[in-house]
């Protein structure tokens, strides 16, 4: 068998295609490369996006918005002082981008103008906080990315 430049090109193509096929198969079937969606109902969530924009505008129009502080007990979420805290309802959703098993949701039930998320529920790292709350029939939304 004679080895010339045409044979070399064919061998190079076969090696390249083999490498690409190995790469694609290993990325799809290896559990180390787990690809999770941000949310399972992506399109349903996307349809409510304008509603979220309106809620964020309502929150930005407040004199004082929600603030947060990291304490030794956990994450302290402070609601506006001018509002009656007993009339505030809603939910707090904490999303961990690196691991969806750590995501959790907490209902808002206040007797004081603050809510404490316990330290044992939060690992160090990045968290996305989404607070969807209502006061006197008006909806508000607060979103923030923090490093805990």
C-alpha positions as CSV (number, residue, x, y, z in Angstrom):
1,X,0.0,0.0,0.0
2,X,1.3,3.4,-1.0
3,X,0.9,6.3,1.5
4,X,0.5,9.6,-0.2
5,X,-1.1,13.0,0.7
6,X,-4.6,11.8,-0.3
7,X,-4.4,8.9,2.2
8,X,-3.1,11.3,4.9
9,X,-6.1,13.7,4.3
10,X,-8.6,10.8,4.6
11,X,-6.9,9.5,7.8
12,X,-7.0,13.1,9.2
13,X,-10.7,13.4,8.5
14,X,-11.5,10.0,10.1
15,X,-9.5,11.0,13.2
16,X,-11.2,14.4,13.4
17,X,-14.7,12.9,13.0
18,X,-13.9,10.2,15.6
19,X,-12.8,12.8,18.1
20,X,-15.9,14.9,17.6
21,X,-18.2,11.8,18.0
22,X,-16.3,10.8,21.2
23,X,-16.7,14.3,22.5
24,X,-20.5,14.5,21.7
25,X,-21.2,11.1,23.1
26,X,-19.2,11.7,26.3
27,X,-20.9,15.1,27.0
28,X,-24.4,13.6,26.5
29,X,-24.1,10.4,28.6
30,X,-21.6,11.3,31.3
31,X,-23.3,12.3,34.6
32,X,-20.4,14.5,35.4
33,X,-21.7,16.9,32.8
34,X,-25.2,17.2,34.1
35,X,-27.2,20.0,32.3
36,X,-30.2,21.3,34.3
37,X,-32.6,23.8,33.1
38,X,-33.2,26.9,35.1
39,X,-36.8,26.0,35.4
40,X,-38.8,23.0,34.1
41,X,-41.7,25.2,32.8
42,X,-39.5,27.7,30.9
43,X,-42.1,28.9,28.4
44,X,-44.8,29.2,31.1
45,X,-42.5,31.4,33.2
46,X,-41.6,33.5,30.1
47,X,-45.2,34.4,29.5
48,X,-45.5,36.0,32.9
49,X,-42.4,38.2,32.3
50,X,-44.4,41.4,31.7
51,X,-46.3,40.8,35.0
52,X,-42.9,40.6,36.7
53,X,-41.8,43.9,35.1
54,X,-44.9,45.6,36.4
55,X,-44.3,44.2,39.9
56,X,-40.7,45.4,39.9
57,X,-41.8,48.9,38.8
58,X,-44.2,49.0,41.8
59,X,-41.3,48.0,44.1
60,X,-39.0,50.6,42.7
61,X,-41.7,53.3,43.2
62,X,-41.7,52.7,46.9
63,X,-39.9,55.2,49.1
64,X,-38.0,52.4,50.8
65,X,-37.5,49.0,49.2
66,X,-36.5,45.6,50.7
67,X,-33.0,45.4,52.1
68,X,-31.0,42.4,53.3
69,X,-28.3,41.9,55.9
70,X,-26.1,38.8,56.5
71,X,-26.2,38.0,60.3
72,X,-24.9,35.2,62.4
73,X,-28.4,33.7,62.5
74,X,-28.9,33.9,58.7
75,X,-30.1,36.2,56.1
76,X,-32.3,39.1,57.4
77,X,-34.7,40.5,54.9
78,X,-36.1,43.9,56.0
79,X,-39.4,45.1,54.5
80,X,-40.2,48.8,54.3
81,X,-40.9,50.3,57.8
82,X,-43.8,52.5,56.6
83,X,-45.9,49.5,55.7
84,X,-48.0,47.5,58.2
85,X,-46.0,44.2,58.3
86,X,-49.1,42.1,59.2
87,X,-50.7,42.9,55.9
88,X,-47.7,41.8,53.8
89,X,-48.1,38.3,52.2
90,X,-46.2,36.4,49.5
91,X,-43.3,34.1,49.1
92,X,-39.5,34.2,49.1
93,X,-37.7,32.0,46.6
94,X,-34.0,31.4,46.9
95,X,-32.4,29.9,43.8
96,X,-28.9,28.3,43.8
97,X,-27.5,28.4,40.2
98,X,-25.0,25.7,40.9
99,X,-27.3,23.1,42.4
100,X,-31.1,23.0,42.0
101,X,-31.5,20.6,45.0
102,X,-30.6,23.6,47.3
103,X,-33.4,25.8,45.9
104,X,-36.2,26.5,48.4
105,X,-39.3,28.6,48.8
106,X,-40.6,30.2,52.1
107,X,-44.0,31.8,52.6
108,X,-44.1,35.3,54.0
109,X,-45.9,35.6,57.3
110,X,-44.7,38.6,59.3
111,X,-45.4,40.0,62.7
112,X,-42.3,42.3,62.5
113,X,-41.0,44.2,59.4
114,X,-38.3,41.6,58.8
115,X,-38.0,37.9,57.8
116,X,-35.0,35.7,58.8
117,X,-33.9,32.9,56.5
118,X,-32.0,30.5,58.8
119,X,-28.2,30.1,58.3
120,X,-28.5,26.3,58.1
121,X,-30.6,26.6,54.9
122,X,-27.9,28.7,53.1
123,X,-24.6,27.4,51.9
124,X,-21.7,29.8,51.1
125,X,-21.8,31.0,47.5
126,X,-24.1,32.7,45.0
127,X,-27.8,32.9,45.6
128,X,-30.6,34.6,43.6
129,X,-33.3,36.0,45.8
130,X,-36.8,36.6,44.4
131,X,-39.4,38.1,46.8
132,X,-42.9,38.2,45.3
133,X,-45.1,40.0,47.8
134,X,-48.4,41.8,48.1
135,X,-49.6,44.7,50.2
136,X,-53.1,46.0,50.2
137,X,-53.9,44.3,46.9
138,X,-50.8,45.6,45.1
139,X,-48.1,43.2,43.9
140,X,-44.4,43.9,44.3
141,X,-41.3,41.9,43.2
142,X,-37.7,42.2,44.5
143,X,-34.9,40.3,42.8
144,X,-31.3,40.3,43.8
145,X,-28.2,38.2,43.3
146,X,-26.0,37.8,46.4
147,X,-23.0,36.0,47.6
148,X,-23.6,34.5,51.0
